[in-house]
Amino acid sequence: MGSQCCKCGPDEDALERERQQKLLLARLHHRKRVKAAGQIQAWRHGVLVRRTLLVAALRAWMIQCWWRTLVQRQIRQRQQALLRAYVIQEQAAVKLQACIRMWQCRQHYCQMYNALCLFQVPERSLAFQTDDFLQVQCAVPSKKPEFYIEILSI
């Protein structure tokens, strides 16, 4: 029996070594798989993070575009309001100038009319007057009313 025991011993050692090698290979293979899985997960996590950052950046860009549009619209509205106020002021100034010029023309006309009325003689008294007096009446300088209208283009 002793001889049989000896023969079984080396077979068991060989089987044990073979099991150890298989276990070692399985652990090594498992480590490689874990490492590969970790690399894949890290890559996937990186992709997700980059995608999230890209989405956030695009949303921020959209908000910035919206804000710039809003600011430009407000600036344009302010400019239009200022332009409207300027146009109203200019129209008022032109109207005021026209009224003043018309008033001056009327004043000048009334002065001339009153001056001519003083120097005019009724037809009844023309027979008694001399030519010298009539020449003096005609020698009154008459100013023609001058009309200058200035129109400002807007």
C-alpha positions as CSV (number, residue, x, y, z in Angstrom):
1,M,0.0,0.0,0.0
2,G,2.8,2.2,0.6
3,S,3.7,2.1,-3.0
4,Q,0.3,3.1,-4.1
5,C,0.3,6.1,-1.7
6,C,3.5,7.4,-3.2
7,K,2.1,7.1,-6.7
8,C,-1.0,9.1,-5.7
9,G,1.0,11.8,-4.1
10,P,2.7,13.2,-7.2
11,D,-0.5,13.1,-9.2
12,E,-2.2,15.1,-6.5
13,D,0.7,17.5,-6.4
14,A,0.4,17.9,-10.2
15,L,-3.4,18.3,-9.9
16,E,-2.9,20.8,-7.1
17,R,-0.3,22.8,-9.2
18,E,-2.6,22.6,-12.1
19,R,-5.5,23.9,-10.0
20,Q,-3.2,26.6,-8.6
21,Q,-2.2,27.6,-12.2
22,K,-5.8,27.6,-13.3
23,L,-6.7,29.7,-10.3
24,L,-3.8,32.0,-10.9
25,L,-4.7,32.3,-14.6
26,A,-8.4,32.9,-13.6
27,R,-7.4,35.6,-11.2
28,L,-5.1,37.2,-13.8
29,H,-7.8,36.9,-16.4
30,H,-10.3,38.4,-13.8
31,R,-7.9,41.3,-13.0
32,K,-7.5,42.0,-16.8
33,R,-11.3,42.0,-17.2
34,V,-11.8,44.2,-14.2
35,K,-9.1,46.6,-15.5
36,A,-10.6,46.6,-19.0
37,A,-14.1,47.2,-17.5
38,G,-12.7,50.1,-15.4
39,Q,-11.2,51.6,-18.6
40,I,-14.5,51.2,-20.4
41,Q,-16.4,52.7,-17.5
42,A,-13.9,55.6,-17.3
43,W,-14.3,56.2,-21.1
44,R,-18.1,56.1,-20.8
45,H,-18.0,58.4,-17.8
46,G,-15.8,60.8,-19.8
47,V,-18.2,60.7,-22.7
48,L,-21.2,61.5,-20.5
49,V,-19.3,64.3,-18.8
50,R,-18.3,65.8,-22.1
51,R,-21.8,65.5,-23.4
52,T,-23.2,67.1,-20.3
53,L,-20.7,70.0,-20.6
54,L,-21.5,70.4,-24.3
55,V,-25.3,70.6,-23.5
56,A,-24.6,73.1,-20.8
57,A,-22.4,75.2,-23.1
58,L,-25.0,75.1,-25.8
59,R,-27.7,76.2,-23.4
60,A,-25.5,79.0,-22.1
61,W,-24.8,80.1,-25.6
62,M,-28.6,80.1,-26.4
63,I,-29.2,82.2,-23.3
64,Q,-26.5,84.6,-24.3
65,C,-27.9,85.0,-27.8
66,W,-31.4,85.7,-26.4
67,W,-30.0,88.2,-23.9
68,R,-28.0,90.0,-26.7
69,T,-31.1,90.1,-28.9
70,L,-33.1,91.6,-26.0
71,V,-30.5,94.2,-25.2
72,Q,-30.3,95.2,-28.9
73,R,-34.0,95.5,-29.1
74,Q,-34.1,97.8,-26.1
75,I,-31.3,99.9,-27.5
76,R,-33.2,100.2,-30.8
77,Q,-36.4,101.2,-29.0
78,R,-34.5,103.9,-27.0
79,Q,-33.0,105.2,-30.2
80,Q,-36.4,105.3,-32.0
81,A,-37.9,107.1,-29.0
82,L,-35.1,109.7,-29.0
83,L,-35.5,110.1,-32.8
84,R,-39.3,110.6,-32.4
85,A,-38.7,113.2,-29.7
86,Y,-36.1,115.0,-31.9
87,V,-38.5,115.0,-34.9
88,I,-41.3,116.4,-32.7
89,Q,-39.0,119.2,-31.4
90,E,-37.8,120.0,-34.9
91,Q,-41.3,120.1,-36.3
92,A,-42.3,122.4,-33.4
93,A,-39.3,124.7,-34.1
94,V,-40.2,124.9,-37.8
95,K,-43.8,125.7,-37.0
96,L,-42.8,128.3,-34.5
97,Q,-40.4,129.9,-36.9
98,A,-43.1,130.0,-39.6
99,C,-45.6,131.6,-37.2
100,I,-43.1,134.2,-36.1
101,R,-42.2,135.0,-39.7
102,M,-45.9,135.3,-40.6
103,W,-46.5,137.6,-37.7
104,Q,-43.5,139.7,-38.8
105,C,-44.9,139.9,-42.3
106,R,-48.3,140.9,-41.0
107,Q,-46.8,143.5,-38.7
108,H,-44.8,144.9,-41.7
109,Y,-47.9,144.9,-43.9
110,C,-50.0,146.6,-41.2
111,Q,-47.3,149.3,-40.8
112,M,-47.2,149.8,-44.6
113,Y,-50.9,149.9,-44.8
114,N,-51.3,152.4,-42.0
115,A,-48.5,154.6,-43.5
116,L,-50.2,154.6,-46.9
117,C,-53.6,155.4,-45.3
118,L,-52.1,158.4,-43.6
119,F,-50.6,159.7,-46.8
120,Q,-53.5,159.0,-49.1
121,V,-55.8,161.9,-49.8
122,P,-59.5,161.5,-50.4
123,E,-60.5,162.1,-54.0
124,R,-62.4,165.2,-53.1
125,S,-59.3,167.0,-52.0
126,L,-57.2,166.1,-55.0
127,A,-58.4,169.0,-57.0
128,F,-57.0,171.5,-54.4
129,Q,-53.6,169.9,-54.1
130,T,-50.5,170.6,-56.2
131,D,-48.4,168.2,-58.1
132,D,-45.4,168.7,-55.7
133,F,-47.5,167.3,-52.8
134,L,-48.5,164.3,-54.9
135,Q,-44.9,163.7,-55.8
136,V,-44.0,163.7,-52.1
137,Q,-46.8,161.2,-51.5
138,C,-45.4,158.9,-54.2
139,A,-41.8,159.3,-52.9
140,V,-42.6,157.3,-49.7
141,P,-40.3,154.3,-49.8
142,S,-42.4,151.2,-49.8
143,K,-40.9,148.0,-48.6
144,K,-42.2,144.9,-50.3
145,P,-43.0,142.1,-47.9
146,E,-40.4,139.5,-48.1
147,F,-41.3,135.9,-47.5
148,Y,-38.5,133.5,-46.6
149,I,-39.7,130.1,-45.6
150,E,-37.1,127.7,-44.3
151,I,-38.1,124.1,-44.4
152,L,-35.9,121.7,-42.6
153,S,-35.8,118.2,-44.0
154,I,-35.8,115.4,-41.5
